[in-house]
Amino acid sequence: MPAERSDIGVIHESFAALQLISRIKPNMELKFWRNKAGQKIDFVLLKNRQPLLIEIKTTIHEPKVPQAIKIFIKNYPETAGTIIYSTELNADVEYLCKQVAFR
């Protein structure tokens, strides 16, 4: 069995970007978010100007909401929810009454 690639996270993010871009409709925009402290969210999908957060995590072992997502939701309460893609988890949690789905 080959050793895991060191760039597997970048590969997953690139694949997700291509999939999202191929499905963009006229009422949608795809962006990313980063604050001055360097915290980031991989994708912010705006549908009718309402954000849906999408994060790609290759190594996450428990359904814990990342700090960047907490900050974003606090600053943008109109956020619809969050999807965190991971090969290891399948769970739903809530943060400030927003669904965070681990898939």
N, C-alpha and C positions, 0 to 999 in steps of 0.2 A: 504494500500500500504506500503510495507516494506521500511525502511530508506535506503538510498544509502550506499553501502559498502565503507569503508574507503580505501580498497585496489583495487578499481575498475580500476585504472590506471595500476596497475601491472597485473591484469587479462587481460586487453586489450593488453598490450605489450606482455604477454606470448602467447596469442592466435595468435597475428600477427607473432611472432617469429616462432611458429610451422607451420603456413601457409607458410611463406617464406622459411623455411628450406625444407619443402616438395616439393617445386618447383625449388630448386637450380639445375642448369644444369652444365655440366663440365666447361663452360666458365664463371662461376659466382662464386662470393664469398660473404658471408654475414659477415659484421663486425659492430662494433659500433665505435663511435668517442667521445673523451673527451679531452678537452685542459687543460692546467695547471691551468686555472682559475675555472675549474669545470664545464664549459658549456659542454653539451653533445647532441649528436644526437642518437636517439634510434637505427636506422639501417642505415648502408651504404651498399647498394647492388652494388657490382662491377660487371659489365657485360663487358667483354673484357677490363677490367681495367678502365672503365669509371664509376664514381660513380653516383648513384641515391640515393638521401636522402629520408628516410622514418621516419616520426615522428608520434607518437601516442599521441594525446592530448584529454583528457577527458573533460577539461574545457577551451574552447577557444571560445570567443564570436564574434570576428571580424577577418577578413582575414589579420592579421598582421604577417609578417615574423619574426619568433623568432630570437633573437640575435645570437644564436649558428649557425643557418643556414646561416645567413649573413656572419659570420666569415669564415665558411667553404667554401662558394662560393668564397669569396675574395681570400682565400688561395689556392683553387683548382678550377681554372676557367674552367677546363675540365668537371666539374659537369654537368650531363645531365639535371637534374631538381630535383624537390622536390615534394613529396606527403605528405600532413599532414592529417592524418585520424582523423576525429572528427564527433561526432553524430550531431553537431549543425550547421555545415557550408557546403556549396557547392559553391565554388567560385574559380576563377583563378586570380592570380596576377603575376607580373614579378618583379624580383630583379636582377639587373645587366644582363639583357637580358636572364635570366633563368626563366622558368615557375615554379611557385609554385602553386600546385593544392591542394585546401582544399576539402576534401570529407568525 
